[in-house]
Amino acid sequence: MFNGLRTKGEPLRDGDSVVLFDRKDREYLKTLRAGETISIRGGTIAVDDLLGKPDGISVRSTLKERFVVLRPTLERLIPNLPRKAQVIYPKDLALILMWGDVFPGATVVEAGVGPGALTLALLRAVGPQGRVISFELREEHARAAQRNVERYYGEAPQWTLELRDVSEGLRDIEADRIFLDLPEPWRQTDLAWRALRPGGIFVGYVPTVLQVKGFVDSLKEHGGFACIDTIEALVRYWHVKDMSVRPQHRMVAHTGFVTAARRIEPLEQPTPRAEGV
């Protein structure tokens, strides 16, 4: 189970997911299974030698290569998730959670689950008293998200995954927050307004400026949204070693735009956009 920072110093257990870091900080996501061995960089490590040991232990493989073993934080887990679809990267998840103001106990809706990166973040943010309702049209992606949640989060009774169009689902839901990772989020603007509680937040995640333009225009034309912000995050890591302090040669540049808006009561009853606009 993915425990992240919730382990409170508990020793490593059978079934835990861990990340092994080598001397160059390369990462290897593994699952601990009693009686088995971990194959890594040509060598092996006996899992039984790790069970019961503290998080952060250092071990050596049969090739004498040293590794540090840690349960993954969410930031470390997401880029290593098994997937066939693109994940939402940690830098964008941070924006989504903050601008979306996800809080414990909230009821949130997401559409376009992919491998479940946002799902994992939302489940942890709303906590056991909250509710996450996910919509996905592609069965393959839904299965992948289900596997990742089961493997890296564990039991999630507060999560519902529906294999259908979010347009249908929003008609009978009342939510605090709505998150869409879809190519045309503007098609759901009016439905999202009707599904959101007063003051709720609607967030769209899209990769291109043309999609941003279409989404923001729909929010403004609708009349039922305010506090509209569009942002992106560019993350630059730094190399710090001895007297050498400089930016790393590569950075995590553009991945997507996050647009967030608050639901308000308009002066006039909102008029839905015409189909296909």
PAMAR-571802 format. One line per 2 residues: number of its first residue (from 1); their letters; for each residue x, y, z of N, C-alpha, C, O, CB. Coordinates in steps of 0.02 Angstrom, whole numbers, plus 50000, padded with zeros to 5 digits. Glycine has a CB too. Example, Ala and Ser with C-alpha at 12.3 -4.5 7.8 and 13.67 -1.06 7.14 Angstrom:
# PAMAR-571802
1) as) 50660:49716:50390:50615:49775:50390:50660:49835:50390:50712:49834:50423:50565:49776:50452 | 50642:49888:50354:50684:49947:50357:50645:50002:50394:50670:50057:50402:50704:49970:50286
# end
This chain:
# PAMAR-571802
1) mf) 50042:49940:50000:50000:50000:50000:50044:50062:50000:50096:50063:50033:49952:50000:50061 | 50024:50113:49963:50059:50176:49965:50039:50214:50028:49982:50234:50036:50043:50218:49902
3) ng) 50088:50224:50072:50074:50259:50134:50102:50329:50136:50076:50373:50171:50101:50220:50192 | 50156:50341:50097:50186:50407:50094:50203:50432:50164:50233:50395:50203:50139:50456:50060
5) lr) 50184:50494:50179:50201:50524:50243:50156:50500:50300:50163:50521:50357:50198:50599:50238 | 50109:50455:50285:50062:50433:50336:50088:50374:50377:50052:50349:50420:49997:50414:50304
7) tk) 50149:50352:50363:50175:50293:50398:50196:50309:50469:50198:50264:50511:50233:50265:50360 | 50213:50371:50484:50234:50392:50551:50291:50349:50577:50292:50330:50635:50175:50388:50599
9) ge) 50339:50335:50533:50399:50299:50554:50391:50225:50561:50435:50193:50590:50421:50326:50618 | 50338:50195:50536:50329:50123:50541:50382:50087:50500:50404:50112:50449:50258:50103:50518
11) pl) 50403:50027:50523:50452:49988:50485:50422:49963:50419:50361:49960:50410:50476:49928:50526 | 50466:49944:50373:50445:49919:50308:50408:49853:50317:50426:49810:50358:50506:49910:50261
13) rd) 50353:49846:50277:50310:49788:50285:50300:49753:50218:50310:49782:50165:50243:49808:50314 | 50279:49690:50223:50262:49651:50163:50206:49687:50126:50155:49705:50155:50241:49579:50182
15) gd) 50215:49697:50060:50166:49731:50020:50179:49805:50011:50146:49837:49969:50099:49722:50049 | 50224:49834:50049:50240:49905:50042:50272:49919:49974:50308:49878:49947:50286:49929:50098
17) sv) 50257:49978:49947:50293:50003:49889:50351:50046:49913:50344:50084:49961:50245:50044:49842 | 50408:50039:49880:50467:50077:49899:50502:50102:49836:50493:50075:49782:50515:50034:49941
19) vl) 50541:50154:49845:50585:50178:49792:50656:50167:49816:50675:50187:49871:50572:50253:49775 | 50697:50135:49773:50767:50125:49788:50807:50178:49749:50798:50186:49688:50791:50053:49769
21) fd) 50851:50213:49783:50893:50265:49753:50965:50240:49750:50992:50217:49801:50889:50332:49792 | 50996:50243:49690:51066:50223:49686:51111:50284:49699:51086:50338:49717:51082:50192:49616
23) rk) 51176:50276:49690:51223:50330:49707:51217:50391:49663:51240:50445:49680:51294:50304:49703 | 51184:50383:49605:51172:50439:49560:51100:50465:49566:51077:50504:49523:51187:50419:49487
25) dr) 51065:50445:49618:50996:50465:49631:50947:50442:49578:50894:50471:49570:50992:50540:49637 | 50965:50389:49541:50917:50358:49496:50867:50319:49539:50885:50292:49591:50952:50312:49444
27) ey) 50804:50317:49516:50749:50291:49556:50721:50226:49526:50715:50219:49466:50694:50343:49563 | 50704:50179:49571:50676:50116:49550:50617:50099:49596:50627:50085:49655:50731:50059:49552
29) lk) 50557:50101:49568:50496:50087:49607:50485:50012:49611:50481:49978:49559:50434:50122:49576 | 50480:49986:49672:50472:49914:49682:50418:49901:49736:50400:49946:49774:50539:49881:49702
31) tl) 50393:49839:49737:50347:49818:49789:50379:49761:49829:50406:49714:49800:50279:49795:49758 | 50377:49767:49895:50407:49717:49938:50361:49656:49945:50304:49663:49967:50424:49746:50007
33) ra) 50387:49597:49928:50350:49534:49935:50393:49485:49975:50448:49467:49954:50330:49505:49865 | 50367:49464:50032:50405:49419:50075:50427:49357:50036:50389:49328:49998:50364:49398:50137
35) ge) 50489:49336:50047:50516:49277:50015:50542:49287:49945:50571:49242:49916:50465:49225:50013 | 50532:49347:49917:50554:49360:49848:50618:49402:49849:50641:49425:49901:50499:49396:49808
37) ti) 50646:49412:49790:50705:49455:49782:50689:49512:49734:50647:49505:49690:50766:49415:49758 | 50724:49567:49742:50718:49624:49697:50777:49622:49649:50835:49621:49670:50716:49692:49737
39) si) 50762:49620:49585:50815:49623:49534:50827:49696:49517:50780:49732:49499:50797:49581:49470 | 50889:49717:49522:50903:49788:49511:50975:49797:49486:51023:49777:49519:50893:49829:49576
41) rg) 50981:49828:49427:51046:49844:49397:51093:49784:49395:51153:49790:49409:51079:49901:49434 | 51066:49726:49378:51107:49666:49369:51117:49626:49432:51139:49568:49429:51173:49684:49343
43) gt) 51100:49654:49490:51107:49619:49553:51039:49606:49584:50988:49621:49553:51150:49658:49602 | 51038:49577:49643:50975:49563:49678:50980:49584:49751:51035:49590:49779:50956:49488:49673
45) ia) 50921:49595:49781:50916:49611:49853:50861:49568:49881:50805:49567:49854:50903:49688:49865 | 50874:49532:49935:50823:49490:49967:50773:49535:50004:50792:49575:50047:50856:49439:50015
47) vd) 50709:49527:49988:50658:49568:50020:50655:49555:50095:50644:49602:50133:50589:49554:49989 | 50666:49492:50116:50663:49476:50187:50715:49514:50227:50707:49525:50288:50672:49401:50197
49) dl) 50769:49536:50194:50820:49576:50228:50797:49647:50241:50827:49683:50281:50884:49577:50187 | 50742:49668:50208:50717:49736:50216:50657:49740:50264:50648:49790:50298:50697:49764:50149
51) lg) 50617:49687:50266:50556:49688:50306:50573:49697:50380:50618:49665:50407:50516:49623:50296 | 50535:49742:50412:50547:49757:50482:50600:49809:50494:50610:49831:50551:50565:49695:50519
53) kp) 50635:49829:50441:50688:49880:50447:50657:49950:50440:50603:49957:50412:50744:49868:50394 | 50691:50001:50464:50663:50068:50461:50663:50097:50390:50706:50080:50349:50702:50114:50507
55) dg) 50615:50140:50377:50613:50178:50315:50678:50217:50309:50698:50251:50356:50550:50225:50312 | 50710:50214:50251:50773:50250:50241:50835:50208:50251:50891:50235:50253:50776:50308:50288
57) is) 50827:50142:50258:50884:50098:50267:50928:50096:50205:50903:50105:50149:50860:50027:50285 | 50993:50086:50214:51039:50076:50158:51055:50002:50152:51068:49968:50202:51105:50118:50168
59) vr) 51054:49977:50090:51069:49906:50078:51116:49900:50018:51125:49947:49980:51004:49865:50066 | 51146:49842:50012:51188:49828:49954:51160:49767:49917:51137:49719:49947:51262:49816:49975
61) st) 51164:49771:49851:51142:49714:49810:51196:49662:49810:51250:49671:49838:51125:49737:49738 | 51182:49605:49777:51233:49552:49771:51294:49575:49732:51346:49543:49735:51203:49491:49738
63) lk) 51287:49631:49695:51345:49660:49659:51379:49713:49701:51422:49750:49675:51322:49689:49593 | 51360:49719:49765:51390:49766:49813:51372:49839:49798:51403:49885:49825:51465:49758:49813
65) er) 51323:49851:49754:51302:49919:49741:51254:49942:49796:51210:49904:49816:51267:49925:49670 | 51264:50002:49820:51226:50028:49877:51163:50063:49854:51163:50100:49805:51269:50075:49919
67) fv) 51108:50051:49891:51043:50084:49877:51013:50108:49942:51021:50077:49995:50995:50035:49840 | 50978:50164:49939:50938:50188:49995:50865:50170:49980:50841:50182:49925:50947:50267:50006
69) vl) 50831:50142:50030:50763:50118:50021:50715:50163:50059:50720:50170:50120:50756:50044:50045 | 50668:50193:50024:50619:50238:50054:50550:50225:50026:50542:50211:49967:50639:50312:50043
71) rp) 50499:50229:50069:50431:50231:50042:50424:50294:50000:50451:50346:50018:50377:50229:50100 | 50388:50290:49944:50384:50349:49901:50338:50403:49928:50283:50388:49951:50361:50328:49832
73) tl) 50360:50464:49924:50313:50519:49932:50271:50522:49868:50289:50490:49818:50350:50588:49946 | 50217:50559:49870:50175:50565:49810:50215:50594:49752:50206:50573:49695:50113:50608:49825
75) er) 50257:50642:49766:50298:50674:49714:50345:50624:49681:50358:50630:49621:50339:50732:49744 | 50371:50576:49718:50415:50525:49690:50377:50469:49656:50401:50439:49608:50460:50497:49744
77) li) 50317:50455:49681:50278:50400:49653:50251:50416:49584:50256:50374:49538:50221:50383:49699 | 50223:50475:49575:50186:50492:49513:50228:50481:49450:50203:50448:49404:50163:50564:49516
79) pn) 50289:50506:49444:50326:50496:49382:50343:50423:49368:50359:50404:49312:50390:50536:49383 | 50341:50380:49420:50359:50310:49413:50298:50264:49407:50306:50203:49404:50400:50288:49472
81) lp) 50238:50293:49404:50178:50251:49400:50178:50208:49337:50195:50232:49283:50115:50295:49401 | 50159:50144:49342:50148:50104:49281:50092:50137:49241:50039:50152:49267:50130:50030:49299
83) rk) 50104:50147:49176:50054:50184:49137:50062:50172:49063:50116:50154:49038:50058:50257:49152 | 50007:50184:49027:50008:50187:48955:49986:50256:48931:49993:50273:48872:49962:50132:48925
85) aq) 49959:50295:48976:49938:50363:48961:49982:50412:48999:50014:50393:49049:49862:50374:48978 | 49984:50474:48976:50024:50525:49009:49997:50541:49078:49936:50546:49087:50026:50588:48966
87) vi) 50042:50549:49127:50020:50569:49194:50019:50645:49199:50051:50680:49160:50066:50538:49248 | 49982:50670:49248:49989:50741:49268:50048:50744:49315:50049:50711:49367:49922:50769:49301
89) yp) 50098:50784:49297:50160:50786:49335:50151:50819:49403:50105:50860:49412:50214:50822:49296 | 50195:50803:49452:50188:50830:49519:50184:50906:49521:50146:50934:49561:50246:50808:49561
91) kd) 50221:50941:49478:50220:51014:49480:50150:51040:49462:50128:51091:49489:50272:51044:49432 | 50115:51006:49417:50047:51026:49399:49996:51003:49450:49946:51037:49463:50029:50999:49330
93) la) 50008:50945:49480:49964:50922:49533:49965:50971:49592:49913:50983:49624:49984:50852:49557 | 50023:50999:49606:50028:51047:49661:49985:51108:49646:49950:51133:49691:50101:51068:49671
95) li) 49987:51133:49584:49945:51189:49565:49871:51171:49569:49830:51210:49595:49962:51213:49495 | 49854:51112:49544:49784:51091:49543:49756:51086:49614:49700:51109:49627:49777:51023:49507
97) lm) 49794:51056:49660:49770:51048:49728:49765:51115:49764:49718:51126:49803:49816:51002:49767 | 49813:51161:49751:49812:51225:49786:49759:51272:49756:49719:51300:49793:49880:51258:49783
99) wg) 49759:51280:49689:49710:51324:49658:49639:51294:49661:49590:51330:49661:49730:51339:49586 | 49637:51228:49664:49572:51195:49673:49550:51193:49745:49492:51176:49759:49575:51125:49646
101) dv) 49595:51211:49791:49578:51216:49862:49544:51152:49887:49490:51155:49917:49533:51277:49875 | 49576:51095:49874:49547:51031:49896:49558:51024:49971:49613:51033:49996:49580:50971:49857
103) fp) 49505:51007:50008:49508:51005:50080:49481:50939:50106:49442:50906:50071:49469:51064:50111 | 49501:50919:50167:49475:50856:50196:49399:50858:50201:49370:50907:50225:49506:50844:50265
105) ga) 49367:50804:50179:49295:50799:50182:49259:50824:50120:49198:50819:50116:49271:50836:50240 | 49296:50851:50071:49264:50878:50011:49238:50823:49966:49263:50766:49967:49314:50921:49972
107) tv) 49187:50839:49927:49163:50796:49873:49190:50825:49808:49173:50881:49789:49084:50791:49872 | 49232:50786:49774:49263:50810:49713:49248:50763:49655:49241:50702:49664:49339:50818:49723
109) ve) 49245:50792:49596:49234:50754:49534:49294:50764:49489:49320:50820:49483:49169:50776:49498 | 49317:50711:49458:49369:50716:49407:49348:50678:49346:49311:50629:49350:49438:50690:49434
111) ag) 49372:50700:49288:49358:50664:49226:49422:50662:49184:49458:50711:49178:49301:50698:49186 | 49434:50602:49155:49496:50590:49119:49549:50566:49168:49597:50601:49181:49519:50654:49082
113) vg) 49541:50505:49195:49583:50483:49251:49652:50460:49229:49699:50462:49269:49549:50427:49288 | 49660:50438:49165:49726:50413:49144:49750:50358:49191:49711:50314:49209:49777:50470:49142
115) pg) 49813:50360:49211:49838:50308:49257:49823:50322:49330:49845:50283:49373:49912:50301:49248 | 49787:50375:49345:49765:50386:49414:49808:50432:49456:49804:50431:49517:49760:50322:49448
117) al) 49851:50473:49425:49894:50518:49463:49854:50568:49503:49864:50576:49563:49943:50554:49416 | 49807:50602:49469:49765:50651:49505:49720:50616:49555:49707:50643:49609:49723:50692:49455
119) tl) 49696:50557:49538:49654:50519:49584:49690:50507:49650:49661:50517:49703:49633:50452:49553 | 49752:50485:49647:49790:50473:49708:49798:50536:49750:49791:50535:49811:49859:50444:49691
121) al) 49812:50592:49715:49820:50655:49751:49755:50677:49783:49754:50701:49840:49846:50710:49703 | 49699:50669:49747:49635:50689:49774:49613:50646:49833:49587:50671:49882:49582:50687:49719
123) lr) 49625:50581:49827:49606:50536:49882:49641:50555:49946:49611:50556:50000:49621:50463:49863 | 49705:50570:49941:49742:50588:50001:49719:50656:50028:49716:50667:50088:49817:50589:49988
125) av) 49702:50702:49982:49683:50769:50003:49614:50771:50037:49605:50807:50086:49683:50816:49943 | 49565:50733:50010:49498:50735:50040:49493:50692:50102:49449:50703:50144:49446:50712:49989
127) gp) 49538:50643:50109:49538:50601:50168:49480:50551:50170:49439:50550:50124:49535:50643:50229 | 49477:50511:50221:49425:50458:50225:49354:50485:50231:49307:50449:50217:49439:50414:50284
129) qg) 49346:50548:50253:49279:50576:50260:49256:50611:50196:49198:50632:50191:49278:50626:50317 | 49300:50617:50146:49281:50649:50083:49256:50599:50033:49243:50541:50049:49340:50686:50055
131) rv) 49249:50623:49971:49224:50579:49918:49255:50600:49852:49256:50660:49835:49146:50581:49914 | 49280:50552:49814:49308:50564:49748:49268:50524:49698:49261:50463:49704:49384:50545:49745
133) is) 49240:50558:49648:49201:50526:49595:49237:50537:49530:49246:50593:49508:49127:50554:49592 | 49259:50482:49498:49299:50486:49437:49260:50459:49378:49225:50409:49383:49365:50447:49446
135) fe) 49267:50494:49321:49235:50472:49259:49289:50461:49206:49334:50502:49197:49184:50525:49234 | 49284:50404:49172:49332:50387:49119:49295:50349:49064:49257:50303:49078:49391:50345:49147
137) lr) 49306:50370:49002:49273:50337:48945:49310:50275:48922:49279:50228:48896:49266:50385:48888 | 49376:50274:48930:49416:50218:48904:49426:50165:48958:49455:50179:49011:49484:50243:48878
139) ee) 49403:50106:48943:49406:50052:48993:49478:50036:49012:49493:50021:49070:49372:49989:48966 | 49524:50039:48963:49594:50024:48977:49623:50072:49028:49660:50052:49074:49635:50026:48912
141) ha) 49607:50136:49021:49631:50186:49069:49599:50177:49137:49632:50185:49188:49618:50257:49043 | 49535:50161:49138:49501:50149:49201:49532:50091:49239:49542:50095:49300:49426:50136:49189
143) ra) 49548:50038:49204:49579:49979:49236:49648:49997:49263:49666:49976:49318:49585:49921:49186 | 49686:50037:49225:49752:50057:49247:49748:50099:49310:49787:50089:49357:49789:50096:49192
145) aq) 49701:50146:49312:49692:50188:49372:49672:50145:49432:49696:50156:49487:49639:50242:49359 | 49628:50097:49420:49605:50053:49473:49663:50014:49502:49670:50007:49563:49551:50005:49447
147) rn) 49706:49987:49458:49763:49948:49482:49811:49992:49523:49835:49971:49575:49801:49917:49422 | 49823:50053:49499:49870:50097:49534:49843:50119:49601:49881:50124:49650:49886:50157:49491
149) ve) 49779:50133:49605:49750:50152:49669:49753:50094:49718:49772:50103:49776:49676:50176:49660 | 49735:50034:49695:49737:49975:49738:49808:49961:49763:49818:49942:49820:49709:49915:49701
151) ry) 49856:49970:49718:49925:49951:49735:49959:50004:49777:49996:49987:49824:49964:49940:49672 | 49948:50068:49761:49987:50120:49794:49949:50161:49845:49979:50200:49882:50015:50166:49742
153) yg) 49884:50153:49847:49844:50187:49899:49813:50136:49946:49813:50146:50007:49790:50231:49868 | 49786:50084:49918:49753:50033:49959:49678:50039:49955:49651:50065:49905:49776:50038:50033
155) ea) 49643:50016:50006:49571:50020:50006:49549:50093:50004:49574:50134:50042:49541:49984:50068 | 49502:50107:49959:49478:50176:49952:49402:50176:49947:49375:50187:49893:49510:50210:49889
157) pq) 49367:50164:50002:49294:50162:50000:49263:50229:49982:49204:50233:49964:49267:50139:50067 | 49302:50283:49987:49277:50350:49970:49283:50365:49896:49268:50420:49874:49313:50403:50011
159) wt) 49306:50315:49856:49317:50326:49785:49266:50287:49743:49253:50229:49756:49388:50305:49766 | 49237:50321:49693:49193:50290:49645:49220:50303:49575:49233:50360:49557:49120:50316:49652
161) le) 49229:50250:49536:49254:50257:49467:49199:50233:49420:49176:50176:49424:49319:50215:49456 | 49177:50278:49376:49122:50263:49330:49147:50265:49258:49179:50313:49237:49064:50311:49340
163) lr) 49131:50212:49221:49151:50207:49152:49097:50238:49108:49059:50202:49075:49164:50132:49132 | 49094:50304:49107:49045:50339:49066:49066:50412:49058:49113:50435:49090:48974:50335:49097
165) dv) 49031:50447:49015:49046:50517:49000:49029:50560:49060:48976:50552:49091:49007:50540:48937 | 49073:50607:49075:49061:50652:49131:48999:50695:49120:48968:50717:49168:49122:50697:49142
167) se) 48981:50706:49057:48920:50745:49042:48859:50713:49073:48813:50748:49095:48911:50753:48966 | 48857:50647:49073:48801:50612:49104:48805:50614:49180:48755:50625:49214:48799:50539:49080
169) gl) 48865:50605:49205:48874:50602:49277:48860:50667:49313:48834:50667:49369:48942:50580:49293 | 48878:50723:49282:48870:50788:49314:48797:50808:49324:48782:50853:49363:48905:50841:49274
171) rd) 48752:50775:49289:48681:50793:49293:48649:50775:49360:48597:50803:49378:48643:50761:49237 | 48679:50727:49395:48648:50706:49458:48697:50705:49516:48694:50663:49561:48617:50637:49450
173) ie) 48744:50754:49515:48795:50758:49568:48797:50829:49596:48787:50878:49560:48865:50738:49540 | 48809:50834:49661:48823:50898:49693:48894:50894:49720:48909:50852:49762:48771:50916:49749
175) ad) 48938:50939:49697:49009:50933:49713:49037:50999:49739:49011:51053:49724:49048:50910:49653 | 49091:50994:49778:49128:51053:49801:49179:51075:49750:49192:51135:49742:49162:51039:49868
177) ri) 49208:51027:49714:49261:51041:49666:49253:50995:49605:49232:50937:49612:49331:51032:49698 | 49269:51021:49546:49266:50981:49485:49332:50992:49447:49353:51049:49436:49205:51001:49440
179) fl) 49364:50936:49427:49428:50938:49392:49422:50900:49327:49403:50841:49326:49485:50909:49436 | 49438:50933:49271:49432:50901:49206:49500:50900:49171:49529:50952:49158:49381:50938:49163
181) dl) 49523:50840:49156:49583:50831:49114:49558:50805:49047:49568:50747:49029:49635:50781:49148 | 49525:50849:49011:49492:50832:48948:49511:50883:48894:49527:50940:48911:49415:50830:48956
183) pe) 49510:50863:48830:49531:50909:48777:49484:50968:48766:49505:51020:48740:49538:50872:48713 | 49420:50962:48784:49371:51015:48773:49330:51028:48837:49271:51013:48839:49324:50998:48714
185) pw) 49361:51054:48889:49325:51064:48952:49268:51113:48947:49221:51110:48987:49373:51088:49006 | 49269:51157:48897:49215:51205:48889:49148:51173:48874:49096:51204:48883:49233:51254:48834
187) rq) 49149:51111:48850:49086:51076:48838:49048:51061:48903:48988:51047:48902:49098:51012:48799 | 49084:51064:48958:49053:51047:49023:49042:51109:49067:49023:51101:49125:49097:50997:49060
189) td) 49053:51168:49041:49050:51228:49083:48983:51236:49118:48980:51246:49178:49066:51289:49042 | 48929:51232:49080:48863:51242:49111:48846:51185:49158:48819:51197:49212:48809:51249:49057
191) la) 48861:51124:49139:48846:51067:49182:48887:51071:49247:48862:51055:49301:48862:51001:49146 | 48949:51094:49241:48991:51102:49301:48961:51155:49347:48961:51146:49408:49063:51120:49282
193) wr) 48937:51210:49318:48907:51263:49359:48846:51236:49397:48837:51251:49456:48886:51323:49315 | 48806:51196:49363:48746:51168:49395:48762:51116:49448:48725:51108:49496:48700:51138:49342
195) al) 48818:51080:49439:48837:51028:49487:48875:51056:49548:48874:51025:49601:48880:50976:49452 | 48906:51114:49540:48946:51141:49594:48903:51174:49648:48853:51205:49633:48996:51191:49567
197) rp) 48924:51166:49710:48893:51202:49764:48913:51276:49760:48965:51291:49729:48912:51172:49833 | 48875:51322:49789:48893:51393:49788:48964:51404:49811:48985:51380:49864:48845:51433:49830
199) gg) 49002:51442:49772:49072:51455:49789:49120:51400:49770:49180:51406:49781:49077:51467:49862 | 49094:51346:49740:49136:51290:49720:49186:51309:49666:49182:51364:49637:49094:51233:49694
201) if) 49234:51265:49653:49289:51280:49607:49289:51230:49549:49283:51170:49559:49356:51279:49644 | 49297:51257:49489:49300:51219:49427:49370:51227:49398:49393:51283:49387:49245:51243:49375
203) vg) 49404:51171:49387:49473:51171:49363:49479:51131:49299:49454:51075:49295:49522:51144:49416 | 49511:51160:49249:49525:51125:49186:49599:51121:49176:49636:51170:49187:49491:51160:49127
205) yv) 49623:51063:49153:49694:51053:49139:49701:51035:49066:49677:50983:49043:49724:50996:49185 | 49735:51079:49027:49742:51069:48955:49814:51086:48934:49848:51124:48968:49691:51113:48916
207) pt) 49837:51058:48878:49906:51068:48858:49920:51128:48813:49977:51151:48809:49930:51008:48823 | 49870:51155:48779:49884:51208:48729:49848:51273:48745:49798:51275:48780:49863:51184:48660
209) vl) 49876:51328:48717:49847:51394:48729:49779:51401:48694:49735:51436:48719:49894:51449:48704 | 49769:51367:48638:49704:51370:48604:49650:51339:48648:49593:51363:48650:49707:51334:48536
211) qv) 49666:51285:48683:49619:51254:48729:49605:51300:48789:49549:51305:48813:49645:51186:48753 | 49658:51332:48814:49648:51380:48868:49600:51435:48847:49554:51453:48884:49716:51411:48889
213) kg) 49610:51462:48786:49568:51516:48760:49495:51493:48757:49450:51530:48778:49592:51538:48690 | 49483:51433:48731:49415:51408:48726:49383:51399:48794:49324:51414:48803:49414:51343:48689
215) fv) 49421:51375:48842:49394:51363:48909:49379:51428:48945:49325:51437:48973:49443:51320:48949 | 49427:51475:48944:49417:51538:48979:49360:51577:48947:49320:51608:48983:49482:51580:48977
217) ds) 49355:51577:48881:49299:51611:48848:49233:51583:48871:49185:51621:48882:49305:51605:48772 | 49229:51517:48878:49166:51486:48899:49148:51506:48970:49089:51516:48985:49170:51410:48893
219) lk) 49198:51512:49013:49185:51532:49083:49159:51603:49086:49113:51618:49124:49249:51524:49124 | 49190:51648:49046:49170:51718:49047:49101:51728:49015:49060:51766:49040:49222:51761:49011
221) eh) 49090:51694:48960:49026:51701:48925:48968:51672:48966:48911:51696:48961:49028:51666:48857 | 48983:51623:49005:48931:51591:49045:48902:51639:49096:48841:51641:49106:48959:51529:49080
223) gg) 48945:51677:49129:48922:51725:49178:48917:51699:49249:48903:51737:49295:48857:51751:49158 | 48929:51634:49258:48922:51604:49324:48988:51587:49357:48991:51548:49404:48882:51543:49319
225) fa) 49043:51618:49332:49109:51604:49361:49148:51669:49370:49142:51716:49330:49148:51554:49317 | 49189:51670:49422:49231:51728:49436:49299:51703:49462:49309:51642:49469:49198:51776:49489
227) ci) 49344:51750:49475:49411:51732:49499:49445:51682:49453:49471:51631:49475:49407:51703:49571 | 49443:51696:49388:49470:51651:49337:49545:51661:49330:49567:51716:49313:49435:51661:49268
229) dt) 49584:51609:49345:49657:51612:49341:49682:51556:49295:49658:51500:49298:49689:51606:49410 | 49730:51573:49252:49765:51522:49212:49839:51527:49228:49869:51580:49224:49751:51532:49135
231) ie) 49869:51470:49245:49939:51469:49266:49973:51407:49238:49941:51357:49221:49945:51472:49343 | 50039:51411:49235:50080:51352:49220:50141:51354:49264:50160:51408:49288:50099:51348:49144
233) al) 50172:51297:49275:50231:51293:49317:50290:51268:49276:50284:51217:49241:50219:51248:49379 | 50346:51303:49281:50408:51281:49250:50457:51268:49308:50472:51314:49346:50436:51335:49199
235) vr) 50480:51207:49314:50522:51188:49371:50594:51178:49349:50608:51140:49303:50495:51124:49404 | 50639:51213:49381:50710:51207:49366:50747:51182:49428:50750:51217:49478:50739:51275:49341
237) yw) 50775:51123:49423:50815:51095:49478:50886:51124:49474:50909:51147:49422:50817:51018:49475 | 50920:51123:49532:50987:51150:49536:51037:51096:49556:51022:51052:49597:50990:51209:49585
239) hv) 51096:51101:49527:51152:51057:49544:51192:51092:49598:51218:51147:49587:51197:51041:49480 | 51198:51060:49656:51236:51090:49711:51286:51038:49736:51267:50989:49768:51189:51113:49769
241) kd) 51349:51048:49721:51401:51002:49742:51466:51041:49752:51492:51072:49706:51412:50945:49691 | 51491:51040:49814:51551:51077:49832:51543:51150:49812:51496:51184:49833:51614:51046:49798
243) ms) 51589:51176:49771:51586:51246:49749:51547:51254:49684:51540:51310:49659:51656:51273:49741 | 51522:51200:49657:51484:51203:49595:51409:51210:49611:51377:51161:49633:51497:51141:49551
245) vr) 51382:51269:49600:51310:51282:49612:51283:51314:49548:51298:51372:49533:51299:51328:49675 | 51242:51277:49512:51218:51301:49448:51152:51265:49432:51137:51213:49461:51270:51288:49391
247) pq) 51113:51294:49385:51053:51258:49363:51072:51193:49329:51123:51189:49295:51011:51302:49316 | 51030:51142:49338:51042:51080:49301:51031:51092:49226:50997:51139:49207:50996:51024:49326
249) hr) 51062:51050:49186:51060:51060:49113:50989:51051:49085:50973:51080:49033:51107:51011:49079 | 50948:51013:49119:50880:51002:49095:50830:51027:49148:50844:51024:49207:50867:50927:49079
251) mv) 50773:51051:49125:50721:51073:49170:50654:51044:49149:50646:51022:49092:50717:51150:49173 | 50606:51044:49196:50539:51021:49180:50500:51083:49157:50477:51122:49198:50505:50985:49241
253) ah) 50494:51091:49092:50464:51151:49064:50388:51141:49056:50356:51114:49100:50496:51170:48996 | 50361:51163:49000:50289:51161:48992:50262:51090:48988:50286:51048:48950:50268:51199:48931
255) tg) 50211:51077:49028:50173:51014:49023:50099:51027:49014:50065:50991:48977:50185:50970:49086 | 50073:51079:49047:50002:51094:49040:49984:51159:49076:50023:51185:49115:49960:51037:49068
257) fv) 49925:51184:49060:49898:51244:49092:49842:51225:49140:49801:51182:49125:49872:51294:49039 | 49842:51257:49197:49789:51247:49247:49746:51310:49249:49771:51364:49262:49819:51231:49318
259) ta) 49682:51302:49235:49635:51358:49240:49584:51342:49294:49552:51290:49293:49599:51371:49171 | 49577:51389:49341:49531:51379:49397:49482:51438:49400:49501:51494:49386:49569:51373:49464
261) ar) 49420:51424:49418:49368:51476:49423:49320:51459:49479:49308:51401:49494:49330:51483:49356 | 49292:51511:49512:49244:51503:49566:49173:51510:49540:49158:51553:49499:49257:51553:49621
263) ri) 49129:51467:49564:49058:51471:49546:49025:51528:49584:49033:51534:49644:49022:51404:49561 | 48989:51571:49548:48953:51625:49579:48881:51625:49554:48864:51588:49507:48987:51693:49563
265) ep) 48839:51666:49585:48771:51675:49562:48771:51732:49511:48784:51789:49530:48722:51689:49621 | 48755:51718:49448:48756:51771:49397:48696:51818:49403:48645:51801:49434:48758:51740:49327
267) le) 48703:51877:49372:48648:51924:49372:48589:51898:49331:48531:51911:49347:48671:51992:49345 | 48606:51861:49278:48555:51831:49236:48566:51756:49233:48621:51733:49245:48556:51861:49164
269) qp) 48513:51719:49219:48518:51646:49215:48567:51628:49159:48557:51651:49102:48449:51613:49203 | 48619:51587:49173:48667:51568:49122:48635:51533:49063:48587:51495:49070:48720:51524:49151
271) tp) 48662:51546:49004:48639:51513:48943:48693:51465:48920:48749:51487:48907:48622:51564:48887 | 48678:51400:48915:48729:51352:48893:48753:51367:48823:48715:51392:48782:48701:51281:48896
273) ra) 48816:51353:48810:48843:51361:48743:48808:51313:48696:48786:51259:48716:48920:51349:48741 | 48803:51333:48634:48775:51289:48583:48820:51229:48573:48881:51236:48578:48765:51326:48515
275) eg) 48792:51171:48560:48830:51110:48549:48881:51120:48494:48865:51143:48439:48784:51052:48533 | 48944:51100:48509:48997:51104:48459:49035:51170:48459:49083:51176:48421:48969:51093:48393
277) v) 49014:51219:48500:49048:51284:48502:49106:51279:48550:49142:51328:48560:48999:51340:48523
# end
